[in-house]
Amino acid sequence: MAKYSEQFKLMVVREYQEGYLGYDMLAKKHCMTNSSPIKRWVKLYEKFGIEGLKRIRQKKVYSVQFKL
């Protein structure tokens, strides 16, 4: 299970983009131990949009022929 939901990540990213609080203050506000996840979420959101905040839930399965 993910530590933070997609909705929470999006909420924090939008708060950052409003410009009132920086990374460290947002981390304190939401009781996070450090601000590095927020920095990563903002970069992913700026590059990929909402899809960047979603978890990859599928493990890839490769055939034996492909592995060889």
PDB file with one MODEL, atoms N, CA, C and O in Angstrom:
MODEL        1
ATOM      1  N   MET A   1       0.840  -1.180   0.000  1.00  0.00           N
ATOM      2  CA  MET A   1       0.000   0.000   0.000  1.00  0.00           C
ATOM      3  C   MET A   1       0.883   1.240   0.000  1.00  0.00           C
ATOM      4  O   MET A   1       1.926   1.268   0.653  1.00  0.00           O
ATOM      5  N   ALA A   2       0.471   2.241  -0.719  1.00  0.00           N
ATOM      6  CA  ALA A   2       1.239   3.479  -0.829  1.00  0.00           C
ATOM      7  C   ALA A   2       1.157   4.265   0.473  1.00  0.00           C
ATOM      8  O   ALA A   2       0.152   4.226   1.183  1.00  0.00           O
ATOM      9  N   LYS A   3       2.226   4.969   0.764  1.00  0.00           N
ATOM     10  CA  LYS A   3       2.255   5.764   1.976  1.00  0.00           C
ATOM     11  C   LYS A   3       1.362   6.990   1.843  1.00  0.00           C
ATOM     12  O   LYS A   3       0.705   7.396   2.802  1.00  0.00           O
ATOM     13  N   TYR A   4       1.341   7.580   0.644  1.00  0.00           N
ATOM     14  CA  TYR A   4       0.523   8.765   0.405  1.00  0.00           C
ATOM     15  C   TYR A   4      -0.384   8.505  -0.795  1.00  0.00           C
ATOM     16  O   TYR A   4       0.053   7.957  -1.807  1.00  0.00           O
ATOM     17  N   SER A   5      -1.637   8.899  -0.673  1.00  0.00           N
ATOM     18  CA  SER A   5      -2.584   8.681  -1.767  1.00  0.00           C
ATOM     19  C   SER A   5      -2.357   9.694  -2.887  1.00  0.00           C
ATOM     20  O   SER A   5      -1.701  10.718  -2.695  1.00  0.00           O
ATOM     21  N   GLU A   6      -2.904   9.391  -4.043  1.00  0.00           N
ATOM     22  CA  GLU A   6      -2.789  10.286  -5.189  1.00  0.00           C
ATOM     23  C   GLU A   6      -3.476  11.623  -4.901  1.00  0.00           C
ATOM     24  O   GLU A   6      -2.987  12.675  -5.311  1.00  0.00           O
ATOM     25  N   GLN A   7      -4.609  11.579  -4.196  1.00  0.00           N
ATOM     26  CA  GLN A   7      -5.330  12.805  -3.866  1.00  0.00           C
ATOM     27  C   GLN A   7      -4.503  13.692  -2.943  1.00  0.00           C
ATOM     28  O   GLN A   7      -4.465  14.910  -3.117  1.00  0.00           O
ATOM     29  N   PHE A   8      -3.840  13.082  -1.962  1.00  0.00           N
ATOM     30  CA  PHE A   8      -2.999  13.843  -1.041  1.00  0.00           C
ATOM     31  C   PHE A   8      -1.839  14.491  -1.785  1.00  0.00           C
ATOM     32  O   PHE A   8      -1.537  15.665  -1.571  1.00  0.00           O
ATOM     33  N   LYS A   9      -1.185  13.722  -2.663  1.00  0.00           N
ATOM     34  CA  LYS A   9      -0.063  14.252  -3.434  1.00  0.00           C
ATOM     35  C   LYS A   9      -0.501  15.443  -4.275  1.00  0.00           C
ATOM     36  O   LYS A   9       0.181  16.466  -4.317  1.00  0.00           O
ATOM     37  N   LEU A  10      -1.645  15.306  -4.944  1.00  0.00           N
ATOM     38  CA  LEU A  10      -2.152  16.375  -5.793  1.00  0.00           C
ATOM     39  C   LEU A  10      -2.478  17.611  -4.965  1.00  0.00           C
ATOM     40  O   LEU A  10      -2.196  18.732  -5.389  1.00  0.00           O
ATOM     41  N   MET A  11      -3.067  17.420  -3.791  1.00  0.00           N
ATOM     42  CA  MET A  11      -3.407  18.531  -2.918  1.00  0.00           C
ATOM     43  C   MET A  11      -2.145  19.293  -2.503  1.00  0.00           C
ATOM     44  O   MET A  11      -2.127  20.524  -2.521  1.00  0.00           O
ATOM     45  N   VAL A  12      -1.096  18.564  -2.131  1.00  0.00           N
ATOM     46  CA  VAL A  12       0.149  19.190  -1.692  1.00  0.00           C
ATOM     47  C   VAL A  12       0.818  19.921  -2.855  1.00  0.00           C
ATOM     48  O   VAL A  12       1.325  21.029  -2.678  1.00  0.00           O
ATOM     49  N   VAL A  13       0.824  19.319  -4.029  1.00  0.00           N
ATOM     50  CA  VAL A  13       1.427  19.956  -5.206  1.00  0.00           C
ATOM     51  C   VAL A  13       0.693  21.255  -5.530  1.00  0.00           C
ATOM     52  O   VAL A  13       1.326  22.270  -5.823  1.00  0.00           O
ATOM     53  N   ARG A  14      -0.620  21.227  -5.479  1.00  0.00           N
ATOM     54  CA  ARG A  14      -1.396  22.441  -5.779  1.00  0.00           C
ATOM     55  C   ARG A  14      -1.154  23.523  -4.732  1.00  0.00           C
ATOM     56  O   ARG A  14      -1.082  24.706  -5.065  1.00  0.00           O
ATOM     57  N   GLU A  15      -1.029  23.121  -3.466  1.00  0.00           N
ATOM     58  CA  GLU A  15      -0.702  24.098  -2.424  1.00  0.00           C
ATOM     59  C   GLU A  15       0.643  24.752  -2.719  1.00  0.00           C
ATOM     60  O   GLU A  15       0.797  25.963  -2.561  1.00  0.00           O
ATOM     61  N   TYR A  16       1.609  23.957  -3.146  1.00  0.00           N
ATOM     62  CA  TYR A  16       2.927  24.508  -3.474  1.00  0.00           C
ATOM     63  C   TYR A  16       2.824  25.472  -4.650  1.00  0.00           C
ATOM     64  O   TYR A  16       3.434  26.540  -4.633  1.00  0.00           O
ATOM     65  N   GLN A  17       2.056  25.101  -5.667  1.00  0.00           N
ATOM     66  CA  GLN A  17       1.951  25.932  -6.861  1.00  0.00           C
ATOM     67  C   GLN A  17       1.224  27.247  -6.608  1.00  0.00           C
ATOM     68  O   GLN A  17       1.418  28.213  -7.346  1.00  0.00           O
ATOM     69  N   GLU A  18       0.387  27.295  -5.570  1.00  0.00           N
ATOM     70  CA  GLU A  18      -0.259  28.555  -5.211  1.00  0.00           C
ATOM     71  C   GLU A  18       0.766  29.576  -4.724  1.00  0.00           C
ATOM     72  O   GLU A  18       0.538  30.783  -4.807  1.00  0.00           O
ATOM     73  N   GLY A  19       1.894  29.086  -4.217  1.00  0.00           N
ATOM     74  CA  GLY A  19       2.995  29.967  -3.887  1.00  0.00           C
ATOM     75  C   GLY A  19       3.038  30.519  -2.479  1.00  0.00           C
ATOM     76  O   GLY A  19       3.919  31.323  -2.175  1.00  0.00           O
ATOM     77  N   TYR A  20       2.129  30.124  -1.608  1.00  0.00           N
ATOM     78  CA  TYR A  20       2.120  30.670  -0.250  1.00  0.00           C
ATOM     79  C   TYR A  20       3.115  29.975   0.666  1.00  0.00           C
ATOM     80  O   TYR A  20       3.650  30.599   1.583  1.00  0.00           O
ATOM     81  N   LEU A  21       3.369  28.703   0.436  1.00  0.00           N
ATOM     82  CA  LEU A  21       4.276  27.932   1.290  1.00  0.00           C
ATOM     83  C   LEU A  21       5.330  27.244   0.440  1.00  0.00           C
ATOM     84  O   LEU A  21       5.069  26.842  -0.694  1.00  0.00           O
ATOM     85  N   GLY A  22       6.527  27.114   1.005  1.00  0.00           N
ATOM     86  CA  GLY A  22       7.602  26.403   0.329  1.00  0.00           C
ATOM     87  C   GLY A  22       7.574  24.928   0.688  1.00  0.00           C
ATOM     88  O   GLY A  22       6.679  24.455   1.389  1.00  0.00           O
ATOM     89  N   TYR A  23       8.577  24.213   0.193  1.00  0.00           N
ATOM     90  CA  TYR A  23       8.643  22.770   0.429  1.00  0.00           C
ATOM     91  C   TYR A  23       8.694  22.429   1.917  1.00  0.00           C
ATOM     92  O   TYR A  23       7.942  21.577   2.391  1.00  0.00           O
ATOM     93  N   ASP A  24       9.576  23.091   2.644  1.00  0.00           N
ATOM     94  CA  ASP A  24       9.755  22.753   4.056  1.00  0.00           C
ATOM     95  C   ASP A  24       8.513  23.075   4.885  1.00  0.00           C
ATOM     96  O   ASP A  24       8.137  22.303   5.767  1.00  0.00           O
ATOM     97  N   MET A  25       7.882  24.199   4.607  1.00  0.00           N
ATOM     98  CA  MET A  25       6.687  24.566   5.365  1.00  0.00           C
ATOM     99  C   MET A  25       5.519  23.619   5.056  1.00  0.00           C
ATOM    100  O   MET A  25       4.732  23.289   5.944  1.00  0.00           O
ATOM    101  N   LEU A  26       5.413  23.194   3.818  1.00  0.00           N
ATOM    102  CA  LEU A  26       4.371  22.218   3.474  1.00  0.00           C
ATOM    103  C   LEU A  26       4.617  20.893   4.184  1.00  0.00           C
ATOM    104  O   LEU A  26       3.678  20.253   4.657  1.00  0.00           O
ATOM    105  N   ALA A  27       5.875  20.484   4.256  1.00  0.00           N
ATOM    106  CA  ALA A  27       6.200  19.234   4.948  1.00  0.00           C
ATOM    107  C   ALA A  27       5.813  19.331   6.420  1.00  0.00           C
ATOM    108  O   ALA A  27       5.258  18.384   6.977  1.00  0.00           O
ATOM    109  N   LYS A  28       6.097  20.457   7.047  1.00  0.00           N
ATOM    110  CA  LYS A  28       5.714  20.650   8.452  1.00  0.00           C
ATOM    111  C   LYS A  28       4.202  20.655   8.611  1.00  0.00           C
ATOM    112  O   LYS A  28       3.666  20.032   9.526  1.00  0.00           O
ATOM    113  N   LYS A  29       3.519  21.358   7.720  1.00  0.00           N
ATOM    114  CA  LYS A  29       2.069  21.481   7.795  1.00  0.00           C
ATOM    115  C   LYS A  29       1.388  20.113   7.725  1.00  0.00           C
ATOM    116  O   LYS A  29       0.393  19.874   8.408  1.00  0.00           O
ATOM    117  N   HIS A  30       1.924  19.227   6.904  1.00  0.00           N
ATOM    118  CA  HIS A  30       1.303  17.907   6.707  1.00  0.00           C
ATOM    119  C   HIS A  30       2.012  16.797   7.491  1.00  0.00           C
ATOM    120  O   HIS A  30       1.822  15.613   7.212  1.00  0.00           O
ATOM    121  N   CYS A  31       2.826  17.190   8.469  1.00  0.00           N
ATOM    122  CA  CYS A  31       3.504  16.251   9.387  1.00  0.00           C
ATOM    123  C   CYS A  31       4.363  15.232   8.643  1.00  0.00           C
ATOM    124  O   CYS A  31       4.363  14.047   8.978  1.00  0.00           O
ATOM    125  N   MET A  32       5.082  15.692   7.648  1.00  0.00           N
ATOM    126  CA  MET A  32       6.001  14.824   6.919  1.00  0.00           C
ATOM    127  C   MET A  32       7.397  15.031   7.495  1.00  0.00           C
ATOM    128  O   MET A  32       7.730  16.131   7.938  1.00  0.00           O
ATOM    129  N   THR A  33       8.217  13.979   7.489  1.00  0.00           N
ATOM    130  CA  THR A  33       9.537  14.067   8.101  1.00  0.00           C
ATOM    131  C   THR A  33      10.503  14.947   7.316  1.00  0.00           C
ATOM    132  O   THR A  33      11.356  15.604   7.913  1.00  0.00           O
ATOM    133  N   ASN A  34      10.388  14.972   5.985  1.00  0.00           N
ATOM    134  CA  ASN A  34      11.220  15.877   5.194  1.00  0.00           C
ATOM    135  C   ASN A  34      10.470  16.295   3.938  1.00  0.00           C
ATOM    136  O   ASN A  34       9.378  15.801   3.656  1.00  0.00           O
ATOM    137  N   SER A  35      11.071  17.210   3.191  1.00  0.00           N
ATOM    138  CA  SER A  35      10.376  17.792   2.042  1.00  0.00           C
ATOM    139  C   SER A  35      10.749  17.155   0.706  1.00  0.00           C
ATOM    140  O   SER A  35      10.212  17.554  -0.328  1.00  0.00           O
ATOM    141  N   SER A  36      11.650  16.182   0.699  1.00  0.00           N
ATOM    142  CA  SER A  36      12.089  15.610  -0.577  1.00  0.00           C
ATOM    143  C   SER A  36      10.967  14.935  -1.364  1.00  0.00           C
ATOM    144  O   SER A  36      10.972  15.042  -2.590  1.00  0.00           O
ATOM    145  N   PRO A  37       9.994  14.239  -0.735  1.00  0.00           N
ATOM    146  CA  PRO A  37       8.903  13.692  -1.546  1.00  0.00           C
ATOM    147  C   PRO A  37       8.094  14.795  -2.242  1.00  0.00           C
ATOM    148  O   PRO A  37       7.651  14.614  -3.376  1.00  0.00           O
ATOM    149  N   ILE A  38       7.904  15.918  -1.576  1.00  0.00           N
ATOM    150  CA  ILE A  38       7.141  17.014  -2.161  1.00  0.00           C
ATOM    151  C   ILE A  38       7.874  17.561  -3.381  1.00  0.00           C
ATOM    152  O   ILE A  38       7.251  17.840  -4.406  1.00  0.00           O
ATOM    153  N   LYS A  39       9.175  17.714  -3.278  1.00  0.00           N
ATOM    154  CA  LYS A  39       9.972  18.193  -4.415  1.00  0.00           C
ATOM    155  C   LYS A  39       9.826  17.242  -5.599  1.00  0.00           C
ATOM    156  O   LYS A  39       9.659  17.674  -6.739  1.00  0.00           O
ATOM    157  N   ARG A  40       9.892  15.942  -5.315  1.00  0.00           N
ATOM    158  CA  ARG A  40       9.760  14.933  -6.375  1.00  0.00           C
ATOM    159  C   ARG A  40       8.368  14.984  -7.003  1.00  0.00           C
ATOM    160  O   ARG A  40       8.232  14.917  -8.225  1.00  0.00           O
ATOM    161  N   TRP A  41       7.325  15.104  -6.159  1.00  0.00           N
ATOM    162  CA  TRP A  41       5.960  15.162  -6.674  1.00  0.00           C
ATOM    163  C   TRP A  41       5.753  16.373  -7.572  1.00  0.00           C
ATOM    164  O   TRP A  41       5.110  16.269  -8.616  1.00  0.00           O
ATOM    165  N   VAL A  42       6.293  17.520  -7.174  1.00  0.00           N
ATOM    166  CA  VAL A  42       6.130  18.739  -7.973  1.00  0.00           C
ATOM    167  C   VAL A  42       6.800  18.567  -9.331  1.00  0.00           C
ATOM    168  O   VAL A  42       6.223  18.931 -10.357  1.00  0.00           O
ATOM    169  N   LYS A  43       8.011  18.017  -9.347  1.00  0.00           N
ATOM    170  CA  LYS A  43       8.713  17.801 -10.617  1.00  0.00           C
ATOM    171  C   LYS A  43       7.958  16.825 -11.509  1.00  0.00           C
ATOM    172  O   LYS A  43       7.817  17.060 -12.709  1.00  0.00           O
ATOM    173  N   LEU A  44       7.472  15.733 -10.928  1.00  0.00           N
ATOM    174  CA  LEU A  44       6.710  14.751 -11.699  1.00  0.00           C
ATOM    175  C   LEU A  44       5.419  15.350 -12.239  1.00  0.00           C
ATOM    176  O   LEU A  44       5.035  15.083 -13.377  1.00  0.00           O
ATOM    177  N   TYR A  45       4.749  16.159 -11.425  1.00  0.00           N
ATOM    178  CA  TYR A  45       3.501  16.773 -11.853  1.00  0.00           C
ATOM    179  C   TYR A  45       3.743  17.760 -12.985  1.00  0.00           C
ATOM    180  O   TYR A  45       2.969  17.816 -13.942  1.00  0.00           O
ATOM    181  N   GLU A  46       4.812  18.536 -12.878  1.00  0.00           N
ATOM    182  CA  GLU A  46       5.127  19.508 -13.926  1.00  0.00           C
ATOM    183  C   GLU A  46       5.492  18.821 -15.238  1.00  0.00           C
ATOM    184  O   GLU A  46       5.194  19.338 -16.315  1.00  0.00           O
ATOM    185  N   LYS A  47       6.131  17.667 -15.152  1.00  0.00           N
ATOM    186  CA  LYS A  47       6.577  16.971 -16.358  1.00  0.00           C
ATOM    187  C   LYS A  47       5.484  16.101 -16.977  1.00  0.00           C
ATOM    188  O   LYS A  47       5.308  16.100 -18.196  1.00  0.00           O
ATOM    189  N   PHE A  48       4.745  15.358 -16.139  1.00  0.00           N
ATOM    190  CA  PHE A  48       3.792  14.371 -16.649  1.00  0.00           C
ATOM    191  C   PHE A  48       2.330  14.661 -16.306  1.00  0.00           C
ATOM    192  O   PHE A  48       1.443  13.943 -16.768  1.00  0.00           O
ATOM    193  N   GLY A  49       2.067  15.672 -15.525  1.00  0.00           N
ATOM    194  CA  GLY A  49       0.691  15.956 -15.108  1.00  0.00           C
ATOM    195  C   GLY A  49       0.251  14.978 -14.028  1.00  0.00           C
ATOM    196  O   GLY A  49       1.078  14.439 -13.292  1.00  0.00           O
ATOM    197  N   ILE A  50      -1.041  14.758 -13.939  1.00  0.00           N
ATOM    198  CA  ILE A  50      -1.604  13.891 -12.904  1.00  0.00           C
ATOM    199  C   ILE A  50      -1.098  12.459 -13.014  1.00  0.00           C
ATOM    200  O   ILE A  50      -1.017  11.753 -12.009  1.00  0.00           O
ATOM    201  N   GLU A  51      -0.757  12.024 -14.218  1.00  0.00           N
ATOM    202  CA  GLU A  51      -0.250  10.662 -14.424  1.00  0.00           C
ATOM    203  C   GLU A  51       1.078  10.444 -13.694  1.00  0.00           C
ATOM    204  O   GLU A  51       1.390   9.319 -13.303  1.00  0.00           O
ATOM    205  N   GLY A  52       1.849  11.495 -13.510  1.00  0.00           N
ATOM    206  CA  GLY A  52       3.133  11.380 -12.819  1.00  0.00           C
ATOM    207  C   GLY A  52       2.995  11.062 -11.346  1.00  0.00           C
ATOM    208  O   GLY A  52       3.929  10.546 -10.731  1.00  0.00           O
ATOM    209  N   LEU A  53       1.838  11.363 -10.770  1.00  0.00           N
ATOM    210  CA  LEU A  53       1.625  11.116  -9.347  1.00  0.00           C
ATOM    211  C   LEU A  53       1.033   9.742  -9.064  1.00  0.00           C
ATOM    212  O   LEU A  53       0.959   9.318  -7.911  1.00  0.00           O
ATOM    213  N   LYS A  54       0.614   9.052 -10.114  1.00  0.00           N
ATOM    214  CA  LYS A  54       0.011   7.731  -9.920  1.00  0.00           C
ATOM    215  C   LYS A  54       1.083   6.674  -9.747  1.00  0.00           C
ATOM    216  O   LYS A  54       2.161   6.743 -10.337  1.00  0.00           O
ATOM    217  N   ARG A  55       0.755   5.693  -8.920  1.00  0.00           N
ATOM    218  CA  ARG A  55       1.659   4.563  -8.715  1.00  0.00           C
ATOM    219  C   ARG A  55       1.543   3.585  -9.857  1.00  0.00           C
ATOM    220  O   ARG A  55       0.470   3.417 -10.436  1.00  0.00           O
ATOM    221  N   ILE A  56       2.634   2.948 -10.178  1.00  0.00           N
ATOM    222  CA  ILE A  56       2.612   1.862 -11.149  1.00  0.00           C
ATOM    223  C   ILE A  56       2.230   0.603 -10.384  1.00  0.00           C
ATOM    224  O   ILE A  56       2.980   0.146  -9.521  1.00  0.00           O
ATOM    225  N   ARG A  57       1.103   0.059 -10.686  1.00  0.00           N
ATOM    226  CA  ARG A  57       0.572  -1.060  -9.908  1.00  0.00           C
ATOM    227  C   ARG A  57       0.789  -2.413 -10.557  1.00  0.00           C
ATOM    228  O   ARG A  57       0.416  -3.436  -9.983  1.00  0.00           O
ATOM    229  N   GLN A  58       1.372  -2.441 -11.717  1.00  0.00           N
ATOM    230  CA  GLN A  58       1.504  -3.690 -12.444  1.00  0.00           C
ATOM    231  C   GLN A  58       2.954  -4.144 -12.476  1.00  0.00           C
ATOM    232  O   GLN A  58       3.859  -3.364 -12.773  1.00  0.00           O
ATOM    233  N   LYS A  59       3.157  -5.395 -12.172  1.00  0.00           N
ATOM    234  CA  LYS A  59       4.473  -5.980 -12.363  1.00  0.00           C
ATOM    235  C   LYS A  59       4.522  -6.523 -13.778  1.00  0.00           C
ATOM    236  O   LYS A  59       3.557  -7.116 -14.260  1.00  0.00           O
ATOM    237  N   LYS A  60       5.632  -6.320 -14.430  1.00  0.00           N
ATOM    238  CA  LYS A  60       5.753  -6.801 -15.796  1.00  0.00           C
ATOM    239  C   LYS A  60       6.115  -8.280 -15.786  1.00  0.00           C
ATOM    240  O   LYS A  60       6.926  -8.734 -14.978  1.00  0.00           O
ATOM    241  N   VAL A  61       5.503  -9.011 -16.689  1.00  0.00           N
ATOM    242  CA  VAL A  61       5.748 -10.443 -16.826  1.00  0.00           C
ATOM    243  C   VAL A  61       6.366 -10.668 -18.192  1.00  0.00           C
ATOM    244  O   VAL A  61       5.809 -10.271 -19.216  1.00  0.00           O
ATOM    245  N   TYR A  62       7.529 -11.311 -18.195  1.00  0.00           N
ATOM    246  CA  TYR A  62       8.245 -11.582 -19.438  1.00  0.00           C
ATOM    247  C   TYR A  62       8.261 -13.087 -19.705  1.00  0.00           C
ATOM    248  O   TYR A  62       8.351 -13.893 -18.779  1.00  0.00           O
ATOM    249  N   SER A  63       8.173 -13.443 -20.956  1.00  0.00           N
ATOM    250  CA  SER A  63       8.202 -14.847 -21.325  1.00  0.00           C
ATOM    251  C   SER A  63       9.631 -15.404 -21.190  1.00  0.00           C
ATOM    252  O   SER A  63      10.600 -14.647 -21.130  1.00  0.00           O
ATOM    253  N   VAL A  64       9.738 -16.713 -21.144  1.00  0.00           N
ATOM    254  CA  VAL A  64      11.042 -17.364 -21.044  1.00  0.00           C
ATOM    255  C   VAL A  64      11.880 -17.051 -22.279  1.00  0.00           C
ATOM    256  O   VAL A  64      13.085 -16.817 -22.176  1.00  0.00           O
ATOM    257  N   GLN A  65      11.247 -17.047 -23.433  1.00  0.00           N
ATOM    258  CA  GLN A  65      11.975 -16.752 -24.677  1.00  0.00           C
ATOM    259  C   GLN A  65      12.553 -15.342 -24.651  1.00  0.00           C
ATOM    260  O   GLN A  65      13.676 -15.123 -25.106  1.00  0.00           O
ATOM    261  N   PHE A  66      11.804 -14.401 -24.129  1.00  0.00           N
ATOM    262  CA  PHE A  66      12.286 -13.027 -24.038  1.00  0.00           C
ATOM    263  C   PHE A  66      13.483 -12.944 -23.083  1.00  0.00           C
ATOM    264  O   PHE A  66      14.464 -12.255 -23.362  1.00  0.00           O
ATOM    265  N   LYS A  67      13.388 -13.650 -21.965  1.00  0.00           N
ATOM    266  CA  LYS A  67      14.474 -13.618 -20.972  1.00  0.00           C
ATOM    267  C   LYS A  67      15.760 -14.236 -21.509  1.00  0.00           C
ATOM    268  O   LYS A  67      16.859 -13.808 -21.158  1.00  0.00           O
ATOM    269  N   LEU A  68      15.616 -15.229 -22.350  1.00  0.00           N
ATOM    270  CA  LEU A  68      16.812 -15.864 -22.912  1.00  0.00           C
ATOM    271  C   LEU A  68      17.377 -15.007 -24.010  1.00  0.00           C
ATOM    272  O   LEU A  68      18.388 -15.365 -24.614  1.00  0.00           O
TER     273      LEU A  68
ENDMDL
END
